[in-house]
């Protein structure tokens, strides 16, 4: 009798511990899978923050110049809503990193969402979790491994960002507080994504739910920061993105906000563990929606199917493009406030206020073109995703040809990019023309949007070539190229890299419109390269064997 009682007590104590069995092995597996992808993305964030600080420190050397530009930013609701206010106008760190504060924190949160989904729901969706579960792996081990890896990556990002900012010339305490401000939002959305992974039944559903919460959090922060006289600034505490600002980096750091984020993330993680035990492996808490008895006619071919698979992704990007483009008018109309007296003669030589506005618009559209290229890459990589998941094999056993299947994904990628350029162009032109009272911006913005497409097509062609010839490395190579091109454009000039190296990026050959004369030969060269890459990719994909 005593032996039976002891056995039951031992089992009761050991049961929770057994649920974590195999966590260490899964952590090592996740680190091996992410040995290229995570360092690349961490490098992008660190170099973006350090590059932004290094490029701005010399522009506002005096306290008076910093106070002046801070007054311009804080006095414009569009600036405040998009980037957040500058809490300490005298702080070099706050002035130089105001664009990287709230928006950078949101992007860190998005990175956490994608990593959690990659190591939880995506593993279940492909069947790898079920295979591992047949061995000595506890029920909570996959989620635990994902959380350890993502949290570790976020801590490393915070420390590297602080080190990069110190290297750019900012003070150590402020730099550390800025790195922790990113960590605050990243940890919060790590917990949110962990819960979303239990609620949704697919990887895309997980990303969609968590990204939707992220978008709502950013909107709440924007309403708080853009409110007249700061009447609604208290709403910032309802947003994990707003918490990053409440750290008060480079001002009077509030270290307790980090504790708030840790407590919130812990609560979300505890909820996620509880939900793991309430669902079946491979299923989500949200019930799957039953389909119709008969498929609509547009699903009878590959183009309709691919459009259906990507429609939610495109709609989300389009909404984001519309919202961000609407604030462009306020930015352009107030750009003159960023120019101090020492720099004004230089811009007068460029054409005065008009030349400054054109240069700012061209710079903004250069970034927009790169971001929309990310959409094209992600959409086209769905072609590889369908293959690795085993769904493409069944489709290609039908009369569907490989040429048609690949062409459908390419059309969705490039067609979606065109749609995003149109949406951003229309809303950007409308807001700018209204803010400045100059209808000429409709034509200028249309030209700025149109010249972005050839470079996007080149990157899509490179992605298709990677899928065709090195399918198992296609995801890493495609995102690696995207990251390299982004860094060449943003950090390359600051590092004074040679011209031939900068020219490796297709975006370096995109005319800076408005303000620069469009060269037909330049755009024609990009189009020719894109067509050649697409042709090579289509032929290669048609001739190779399918790979898991």
Secondary structure as UniProt FT lines:
FT   HELIX           2..18
FT   TURN            19..22
FT   HELIX           23..33
FT   TURN            34..36
FT   HELIX           37..57
FT   TURN            58..59
FT   HELIX           63..74
FT   HELIX           77..83
FT   TURN            89..90
FT   HELIX           92..96
FT   TURN            97..100
FT   HELIX           102..119
FT   HELIX           121..125
FT   TURN            126..127
FT   HELIX           128..133
FT   TURN            139..140
FT   HELIX           141..167
FT   TURN            168..169
FT   HELIX           172..199
FT   HELIX           203..226
FT   HELIX           228..230
FT   TURN            231..232
FT   HELIX           233..238
FT   HELIX           240..246
FT   TURN            249..250
FT   HELIX           256..276
FT   TURN            277..278
FT   TURN            281..282
FT   HELIX           297..299
FT   HELIX           302..326
FT   HELIX           328..333
FT   HELIX           335..338
FT   HELIX           341..350
FT   HELIX           352..380
FT   HELIX           382..388
FT   TURN            389..390
FT   HELIX           391..396
FT   TURN            397..399
FT   HELIX           402..436
FT   TURN            439..440
FT   HELIX           441..450
FT   TURN            451..452
FT   HELIX           453..469
FT   HELIX           471..473
FT   HELIX           474..490
FT   TURN            491..496
FT   HELIX           499..502
FT   TURN            503..504
FT   HELIX           506..509
FT   TURN            513..515
FT   HELIX           520..543
//
